[in-house]
Amino acid sequence: MSERRAGLLADILSAYPDLRGSIRTKLDQAPRDAQLLILIFLAAGIGFVAGLPAAREQALAVEEPDALTGVLAGRLFAAIFITPLVLFALAALSHVAARIFGGRGSFWSARLALVWAVIVALPLLVVSAALDPILGAALGAYGVGLSTILSTVAGFGFLWIWAVFLAETEGFRAPIRVFALILVLPAIAASIPLLFGA
């Protein structure tokens, strides 16, 4: 079992210098959806643990006796049930959008691209989540600003990794265009209700 974990950690670390090569390797390995789901649960579990300090801060702000239990229960429910559904739906939407622009991948390859991007970006997201309460407590308002910058950089890092993986799985040459599309499509979707006065 430790050999498998060391293999996953080695895969994550080796992905950074060659993102396209990393996703090509995963495409060649052709993991089944069940294996992708296990990776999602792993990422969600690690994210849950990394978010414990923030959950504590959130519970303290509520000032209820059982606030921590409620916050942890909600976060655990989201990690186990909501995260996989959201990721699979987001992967499907990304594939549909890619098909509109000439993508040649599949729904499976879009799921692989997103799940592997989450796994590869996990170190960035965990460091950001772990440093958030530390920076806030140690540096006050400056720490909160620094934490926001760090979270933003980690978020854009994840989006870039996903864009590179999606570009490779859909057959696009320029990941920068995919990255731009990932940034623009949510803004367009959010503005649709405004256009119709809803």
C-alpha positions in Angstrom: 0.0 0.0 0.0 2.8 2.4 0.8 4.3 1.7 -2.6 1.1 2.9 -4.2 1.0 6.1 -2.1 4.7 6.7 -3.0 3.8 6.2 -6.6 1.0 8.7 -6.4 3.2 11.2 -4.7 5.9 10.6 -7.3 3.3 11.1 -10.1 2.2 14.4 -8.6 5.7 15.7 -8.2 6.8 14.6 -11.7 3.7 16.2 -13.2 4.9 19.8 -12.5 7.8 19.9 -15.0 5.8 18.2 -17.7 2.0 18.7 -17.3 1.2 17.5 -20.8 3.3 14.4 -20.4 1.7 13.7 -17.1 -1.8 13.6 -18.5 -0.7 11.6 -21.6 0.7 9.0 -19.1 -2.7 8.9 -17.3 -4.5 8.6 -20.7 -2.3 5.6 -21.5 -3.0 4.1 -18.1 -6.7 4.5 -18.8 -8.0 4.5 -15.2 -11.6 3.4 -14.8 -14.2 5.8 -13.3 -14.1 3.9 -10.0 -10.4 4.7 -9.8 -11.2 8.4 -10.6 -13.8 8.4 -7.8 -11.2 7.0 -5.4 -8.9 9.9 -6.3 -11.7 12.4 -5.8 -12.4 10.9 -2.3 -8.7 11.1 -1.5 -8.5 14.7 -2.6 -11.7 15.6 -0.7 -10.4 13.8 2.4 -7.1 15.7 2.3 -9.0 18.9 1.6 -11.2 18.3 4.6 -8.3 17.7 6.9 -6.5 20.8 5.5 -9.6 22.9 6.1 -9.9 21.9 9.8 -8.3 25.2 11.0 -10.6 27.2 8.9 -13.6 25.2 10.1 -12.6 25.9 13.7 -12.4 29.6 12.9 -15.8 29.5 11.2 -17.3 27.7 14.2 -15.9 30.2 16.6 -17.5 33.0 14.7 -20.9 31.4 15.1 -20.8 31.4 18.9 -23.0 28.3 19.4 -22.2 25.4 21.7 -22.1 22.7 19.0 -21.0 25.0 16.2 -17.8 23.0 15.5 -19.8 19.8 15.1 -22.2 21.3 12.7 -19.5 23.0 10.6 -17.4 19.7 10.5 -20.5 17.7 9.6 -21.4 20.1 6.8 -17.9 20.1 5.4 -17.6 16.3 5.6 -21.0 15.8 3.8 -19.8 18.2 1.1 -16.5 16.4 0.8 -18.0 12.9 0.5 -21.2 13.6 -1.5 -21.2 17.0 -3.1 -17.6 17.1 -4.4 -17.7 14.0 -6.6 -21.0 15.2 -8.2 -19.8 18.7 -8.8 -16.5 17.5 -10.3 -18.2 15.0 -12.6 -20.8 17.6 -13.7 -18.1 20.2 -14.3 -16.1 17.7 -16.3 -19.1 17.0 -18.5 -19.7 20.7 -19.0 -16.1 21.3 -19.9 -16.3 18.5 -22.5 -19.4 19.9 -24.0 -17.8 23.4 -24.2 -14.7 21.8 -25.8 -16.8 20.0 -28.4 -18.3 23.3 -29.4 -14.8 24.6 -30.1 -13.7 21.4 -32.0 -12.5 19.2 -29.1 -11.9 15.6 -29.9 -11.9 14.1 -26.5 -14.6 12.1 -24.6 -16.6 12.6 -21.4 -14.2 10.1 -19.8 -11.1 12.0 -20.9 -12.7 15.2 -19.6 -13.3 13.5 -16.2 -9.7 12.3 -16.2 -8.4 15.8 -17.0 -10.3 17.4 -14.1 -9.7 14.7 -11.5 -6.0 14.5 -12.3 -5.8 18.3 -12.2 -7.3 18.3 -8.7 -4.8 15.7 -7.6 -1.8 17.5 -9.1 -2.9 20.9 -7.7 -3.6 19.4 -4.3 -0.3 20.5 -2.8 -0.9 24.1 -3.8 -4.4 24.0 -2.4 -3.4 22.3 0.9 -0.5 24.7 1.5 -2.9 27.6 0.9 -5.6 26.2 3.2 -3.0 25.4 5.9 -1.4 28.8 5.9 -4.7 30.7 5.8 -5.4 30.7 9.6 -1.7 31.0 10.5 -1.2 34.1 8.4 -4.3 35.7 9.7 -3.4 35.0 13.3 0.3 36.0 13.0 0.0 39.1 10.8 -3.6 40.3 11.4 -5.0 42.3 8.5 -1.8 41.9 6.5 -2.0 38.2 7.0 -5.5 38.1 5.7 -4.4 40.0 2.6 -1.4 37.7 2.1 -3.7 34.7 2.6 -6.1 36.0 -0.1 -3.2 36.4 -2.5 -1.9 32.9 -1.7 -5.4 31.4 -2.2 -5.8 33.3 -5.5 -2.5 32.1 -6.8 -3.3 28.5 -5.8 -6.7 28.8 -7.5 -5.2 30.1 -10.7 -2.5 27.4 -10.5 -5.3 24.8 -10.4 -7.1 26.3 -13.3 -3.9 26.5 -15.3 -3.2 22.8 -14.6 -6.7 21.9 -15.6 -6.5 23.9 -18.8 -3.3 22.2 -19.8 -4.8 18.7 -19.1 -8.0 19.6 -20.9 -6.2 21.0 -23.9 -4.2 17.7 -24.1 -7.2 15.4 -23.7 -9.4 17.4 -26.2 -6.6 17.8 -28.8 -6.1 21.6 -28.5 -2.5 22.9 -29.1 -2.7 26.1 -27.0 -3.7 25.6 -23.4 -3.8 29.4 -22.9 -7.0 29.5 -25.0 -8.5 26.8 -22.9 -7.4 28.7 -19.7 -9.1 31.8 -21.0 -12.3 29.9 -21.8 -12.3 28.4 -18.3 -12.1 31.9 -16.9 -14.7 33.5 -19.3 -17.4 30.8 -19.4 -18.4 31.1 -15.7 -18.6 34.9 -16.1 -20.9 34.5 -19.1 -23.0 31.9 -17.3 -23.4 34.2 -14.3 -24.4 37.1 -16.5 -27.2 35.3 -18.3 -29.8 35.9 -15.5 -28.9 39.6 -15.6 -29.6 39.8 -19.3 -33.1 38.4 -18.8 -33.8 40.5 -15.8 -34.0 37.6 -13.3 
